[in-house]
Structures are given as structure tokens and as C-alpha cells.
Amino acid sequence: MEFFRIRRSIPFMRHALVLNLISIVVFALAVFFIVTRGFHLSIEFTGGTVIEVNYPQAAQLDEVRSAVGALGYSDFQVQNFGTSRDVMIRLPVREGETSAMQSEAVMGALQAITPDVELRRVEFVGPQVGRELVENGLMALLVVVIGIMVYLGFRFEWKFAIAGVVANLHDVIIILGFFAFFQWEFSLSVLAGVLAVLGYSVNESVVIMDRIRENFRKQRKTSVREVIDSAITQTMSRTIITHGSTQMMVLSMLFFGGPTLHNFSLALTIGIWFGIYSSVFVAASIAMWLGVKREDLVKTPKKDDPAAEIA
């Protein structure tokens, strides 16, 4: 499906060197902020108090957040679980306060608004669980990267495999760099968003690589640079349709999904835009710098092969 078709190839690779230098600078800045500023980890990673309460009717989460925020908490989570009447509140560790003291203060604030609210559970989550989450998250990221490299290596060629992995890591590091620079809260939902961006970005790269391989078969007298330019130009309509529709859905979560989905959709938004950029100006250009050629993707039939004569 195409909304439009561009008749002449856009010379994307003419600007590949300048844009790759910009990518290197942005990537280096992202790494710098990650190392120097670190992440504002949520209580899922750092530990804290988990409070579960039950309301006689559907809970008004905005009221709950206002009540908890009035106690001086800035880093906390409020969300439904199970039913609309059940609410889970996550509070960070406060020096000099136990979980019992925190739950007492929270229940007092909530009962001042809704007297019938009932405390169901109070639990302290230690930082050891947080360390395990960090380790498991990094392991998941490593497995995904290795899987992508193996997949691209089998489907295409090792040059495309390297280009695809570098482009995907480029997206991930830049997302993490944004969260480190602005000190946005990094939670499990954000980690899920980062892993989703990996799959989303590699899909765009695969589409372009497939078209490059097709063009190598069709455009036998065209240079590698022109083949890549035409492949990217031919997939632009598909890119706009796919990423535009996805971005509309993500923006609806960003603006109307509330605090629970805010950072998740923020990570996806950054990933979608940089995923488009990296698929065109990072993956394709790295494959070009590595010297990808027609023989790498299109097998030359043997002279005595009847198929060769028919072709």
C-alpha cells in the first residue's frame, strides 16, 4: 500500500558522512550522560514500600495521587491492579521512616477523602530485588541484540548484521541518554519500551535491506550508492504509513494514558523517531562503508545451471 510514489531517487547517501558524524557526537553525548548522571531509577529497582488498598467503589486515581503527593512524596506510583476498586501504591524509602509509618500516613490521607478505604497489604521491597531486575533487564537486552545479529547474519550477510546491530544499539543508547540527561524516572515499563524499540527498529532495517537486495537483482548496472538510495526512496511511503500510525497511538498514550504510561510512551516516541533515522542513515550507510556489494546478497548462478540460461 502506498499513499504516494517518488519517481526519482533521493540521494540520501550523499549526506551519509555528515549525518554519521552527527550520530557519533549524539551517541557519545548519550554515553557521557549515562556515565556521569546515571539513571533516576524507580522504586522497582531501588526498593520501597508497597501498599495495597481497596475502595468500595471505583477508585479515583487522581485523588489518590494528590493525597500521596501532599505527604511530600515526589517519586511514587499509583495504579489499579486486578479491579478498578483495588489500588497499589509504591513509595520510595524515606530515612527515619519504616514501612508501617509510611502506610499509616498514607491511610490517614486517603481516609480523610474516602473514609471507607480499606488497607489490604503493606510490604517492603528490598534493593536486592532491584539488583536482580537490573541484571535480568541487561541480560534480556544482551539476548535480544545477539538474536538480532544472528537473524540478520542468516537472512542477509554479516555486513548487514553488523550494520543492523550498531543501528539498534544507537537507538537504545540515545533513549537511555535522554532518560539520564533529563533524569526521567526509569522503571520496568521504560525497560519494556526500550526492548520494544529494538524489535521495532530492526523491522524497519530489514525492510530496507530486503529492498536493497531486490534492487541489486534488478539494477545490475547501478552503483551501490544509487541502489541504496533507490531502496530507501521506494520504502518511504511504507515508512510514513507505518511509523505515522504507530506514533499516533503512542502519542495518545503519552497525552491521555496518565502517569503510569507516560515514560513508557516517551521511550517509544524517542525510539520511533531515532529508529527511522538509524535505519536510513546508520544501518544503510554503515553497510555501504563496510563495502556491501551485489555479490554479497545475490548469488551468481553457475554457467552450466539451466536457470542461469533462462534468467
N, C-alpha and C positions, 0 to 999 in steps of 0.2 A: 504493500500500500504506500502510495506517495502523494503528498499534497502538492508537490512541485518537483520539477526536474531541472537541474542545472546543465545546460548543454556543453559549456566549456569548463574544463578542469580548473579549479582554483589552485594556484601554486603555493600550497601550504609549506612544502619542504624548502622553499626559498628562504623562509624565515626560521627554519628549524634551529640554526646555530644560536641566534639571538634568544629565541624562546627557551632553548635548553639551558642557556646561561642564566636566564631569569629563574628557571626551575631550580637550578643548583643553588642559587642565592636564597630562594624561599625555603628550600629543603634544609639548607644549613642553618637558617634562622629558626626554623621549627625545632631542629635538634638542639640548638643553643637554648631555647626557651624551655624545652623539656628537661634538659640537664640542670639549668640554673634555677628555674622557678618550680619545677616539679608539678604535680597534679593536686588539685583540690579534691581528694578522694571522699566519696560519700561514706556514710556510716556502715554501709555494707562491707566496705574494705577496712575501715578503721575501728569498727566496733561501736557499740552503744546500747541503748535501751529500746526494746520493742514492747509497745503497749497495744493490746487489742481491746476494743470497746464495742459494745452493742447498743444500738438505738432502737426504740420501739417502732419508729418509722424510718423511712429512707433518710440517711444522714446527709446533712448539708456540708460538703467538704470545705467550702469556702469559710463557713463559720468556724469549723474545727481548726483550720489553718490560722485564722485570725486569733482564735483563743490561744493557740500554742505560741504564735508569734508574739503575742502580748506578754508572754513569760520571759521574753528576751532571747529566744532561740532564733537563729538565722539559718542554720543548716539543719533542716529536719524534713521528714517526708510524711505525707498524709495520703492514704489511698484506701479504696474499697478492696475487700477481699472476700470471696465467697458470695455474699449478697450485698445489696445496697444498704443494708442496715448495719453491716459489720465494717469497722474501720480499723486499719492498722496505722499506728503512729510510731515512727522511728526517730529517736532523739540521740544526739551525739553525747559523748561522755563530758560531764562537767566536773571540774575539780572541786572536791569537797562535798559532792552530792552523790548519794547512792541511787540505785535504780528505784528503790522504794520511795525515796524522797522526790524523785522526778515524777513518778507516777501519781503520787499524792497531789503534787502541784497541778499536774495536767488534769486530773479528775476534778479538782476543785474548780478549775477554769471552765471545764466542759459542763459541769453540773450547774454552774451559775447561769448557763444559757439553756440547757435541757436537763432538768432535774432527774429524768428517768433514765439517763445514760448509765450503762452497766459496765463495770470493769470485768473483762474475761480473763486476761492473761498479762503478766509482766515478766519479761525475760531479758537478761543481759547477754548480749552477743560480744564475745571477746575478740581482740585483734588477731588472734590465731586463725580464726575463721577467715578474716580479711586477707591474711597472707596466703592462705590456701586458694582463695578466689583469684588473687593476683597471679599466682603460679599457674593455676588452671587456665586463666584467661590468656596468659602468654603462651602456654602450651597449645591452646586452641588456635591462636594466631599463627604459630610456627607450623602446625599441621596443615592449616589452610594454605599457607604460602608454598609448602612443599608439594601439596596436592595440585596446586595451580601450575607449578613448574613442570611436574611430571605430565600433567594433562596436555599442556601446550607443547612439550617436547615430543610426545607421541603423535599429536594431531598435526603439528606443523613441522617445526625444526628448532634446533637448540638456540639459534639466534633469536627467534621469536619468543622462545621460552624465557630467555634472559630478559628480553625487552618487556615482556608482559609482567614478569615478577617485579622488575625495577619500577615500572609504571604503577603497579598496585601498592608497593611499599611507599612510593612517592605520595600517593593519596592518603594512606594510613598515617604516615609521619606528619603530614601537613594538618590533618584533622586533629591529631594529638597536640601539635604545636599550637593550634588555635585554643584548645582547652587549657594548655599550660600558660599561654600568654594572658588570656582573659580570666584565668582562674575560675572557669566554669566548673560546676560540680561534675566529677567523673564517677558515674555509677555503673551498675551492671547493664542497665538499659543502653547506656552510651557504648559500652563494650560490644553489646549486641549490634548496635548501629554500625560500629567500625567493621565488624565481621560481615555484616550485610553489604557494606560498601565494597569490600573485597570481591565478593561474588558479582555484584552489580558492575563494577569496573571491568573485571575480566571479561564479562559478557560483551561489553562494547568493544574491547580489544579483539576478541575472537571474531566479531562481525567484520571488523576492518581487515583483519588478517585473512579471513575467508575471501573477501572481495579482492585483496591483493593477489591471492593465489589464482583466482579466476582470471584476473586481468593479465597475469603472466602467461596464461594459456591463450588468451585472445589477442593480446597486444604483443606480438612476438618481436616487433622491430622498435618497440618503445623503450626508453631508458628506465632504469629502476626508479629514479626520482619521479618521472612522469606517471609510472604505473601506480606508485603510492598516492600521488596527488589525485589521480582519477578515482582510485578506490575510496578515498576519504570523501571526495565530492559526491560520488554516487550514493554513499550511505548517509548523507547529510539529512535528507528528508526523513529517513527512518529514525535518525538520532533525535531530531527535533520532536517527532511524534512521541517516541518512547520516553525520552527524558522530560519533555514538557508535561505529559500526562502524569508521570511519576512525581514530578516536582509539585504539581497542583495538589496531589494527595498529601504529600509531605508537608506542604505549607498549611493545609487545613489542620493537620495535627499540630503544627507549630503554633498557630494562632488560636485554635479552638480546643486543643487536646488537654489544656491545663498543665500544671507544673510537672505532673508525672511523665508526660510525653514530650515536654519542651526540649530537654537536652538531647533526647533520642532523635527527634526530628531535626534538631540543629546539626547534629553529627551527619545525618543523612543529607541534609541540604548542602553542606560543605562538600561531602563526598560525591554527590551527583555532579556538581559543577566542576570540581577538580578531576572527576572521573572522565568527563568529556574531554577536558584539556589534556589529561595524561594519555588517553587512548590515541589522540591525534598527534600531539606534539612531543610526547615522551616515548610511548611504545613504538610508534611507526618510525620516528626519527632515530631511535637507538638501533632498531633493526637495520635501518639504512646505514648508520655509521658502522655497524658490525659487518657490513658487506653482504647483506642478503641479496641473492640473485635468483634468476629464473630456475637454474638447475637445482637449487636447494628445495624448491617446492613442486616443480613439475618434472617428473621422471621422463627422461628421453627414451622413447621406445627403441628396441633393437632393430637393426636393418632387416633382419630376417623375420621380424614379427609381422604377421599379416595385418594386424591392427594398425601398424605404422603406415602400411601402404594405403589403407582405407582413409586414415587421417590425412 
